[in-house]
Amino acid sequence: MQIQGQCHCGNVSFELLTEMAKSDISPRACDCSFCQIHAAKNWSDPNGKATIRIRDEHLLQKYLFSLKTAEFYICKTCGTYIGAVLSDRDGMWSTLNLRLTPLHGLPESSASYGTEKTDERISRRKNVWTPTTVVEAAQPAQARDV
């Protein structure tokens, strides 16, 4: 199955490929203040593949908080929370906000990660988040006076 989503203005979009059936997809509603404020319904598939596309990287806010183990992607133009990305020398993984997809109506289950230590959080994310590629569109060359 291919799941596509994007922010309200279309600056940031994603595609998630999964072999899971729709009936097996259960988004998570984390109880942290960030996810609660954004009413996030995040989901990931460690056996899937995600591609995040950014049309204008200057209009993307990458927000770090708490243990600072992942960047939370927010569009500066429309304010939409896209998902979170963990990257290190081993690769890149994400969890994406299903509210931005046709699957927005799936019921979510509550999740709490507040007691995790830094190494536990990173390990969990590498095991359950989706392997990810981020594609940033090339910016046009600035005009120069000759």
N, C-alpha and C positions, 0 to 999 in steps of 0.2 A: 504494500500500500504506500502511496505517496501522499504525504500531508504537507500542504503549503499554507504559509501564513505571512502576514506583513503588518507593519505598523500602519496607522491610520493614513499617513501621507504617502506611504510607499517607499520611503527612503531606505528602510531596512526590511528585508524579506528573508524567508527561510524555506527550505525544503527538507523534509524528514522522510527518509526511506526506511520502512520497517516491514518485516514479514509477519508481524503480529496482527491478529484479527481485531477489528474495531471493538468487538465485545470484550477483548482482553486488555484494552487500554484504560488505565485508571489514573487520571491526573492527580497530582498532589497539591494540597493547599497547605503550604508551610505556615506555621504559627508565628514566624518572626514579624516584626513591625513592618519591614519593607514589603514582604509578600502580602501581608494583610492590607496595607494601604493601596497596593496595586491590584488587589483581588486576583492574584496570580493563580493560574491552574497549570503548573509546570508538569512536563512529562519528558521522559527520555527512554531510550532503548539501547542498552549496551551492545546489542547485536545489529543495530541499525547504522545509518549514516546520515549526518546532517550537513547541510551547506547553508551558511548564512551569507547573504549578499548585502553589501553596503554601497549604495549609490554615491553618497557624498560623506566621506569619513569625518569631515568637519562638523557634520550635523548629528554625529553619534556621541552620546555621553557614555563613558565607561566608568561605572561607579563601584568603588570598593568600600566595604564596610565590615564590621564585626571582625572576623579572623583574617580578612583580606586575602582569601584563598581563591576567589573567582571575581571576574569582572561582570557586573550587571549592565546589560546593554539597554539604554534608553534613548529613544529618538529625541533630539533637542527640538525638532520642529513641532511634532504633535504630542510629545510627552508619553508615548506608548512604551511600556516595558516589554521587551522582546524575549529575554531569557538571560541565562547566566553562562559564562564561558570560563573554564579552567584550562590553562595552558602551561606547559613546562617542557623540558627537553625531551620528554617521552611522547608528547603529542598534545592534542587539543580535544576537549570534551564539552558538551553543553547539555543543558536542560532548557526546553523551550516552552513558551507560554501558549497553551492550546486555546486560550481565549481569542487568539488572533487567527484562528483556523475554523473550518466548517465543523470541527469537533468541539466547539466552545460549550455545547450543552451537555457534554458528558459529566456525570456526577464525579465529584472529586472526593478523595479521602484525606483526612487531616494528617499532617506530618509535623514532627518536632525534632529539631537538630541542635537545640541550644546547649546541650550538655557535651557535645563533641569537642574534643581537643583538635588542634590544627592538623596533626598527622592523621587522625581518624577521619576527619572531614575530607581531606584530600584523597585518602584511600577509598572511602565510600564513593565519592564522586567519580573516580577513575573506574570503579567497578560497575556503577549503575547509570552513569550519564552516557550520552551518545557520542561516539567518535565524530569529530567535527572539522570542517574546513571553513575558513572565513575568507570571502572574496571581496576585496575592496576595489571598486571601479577606479580606473585611472583618471586622475583629475586632468582637465584640459590645460594645456600650456598657457601661461599668462601672456597676454600681448605685451610687446616691448616696443618702445620708440626706437627707431633706427636712425 
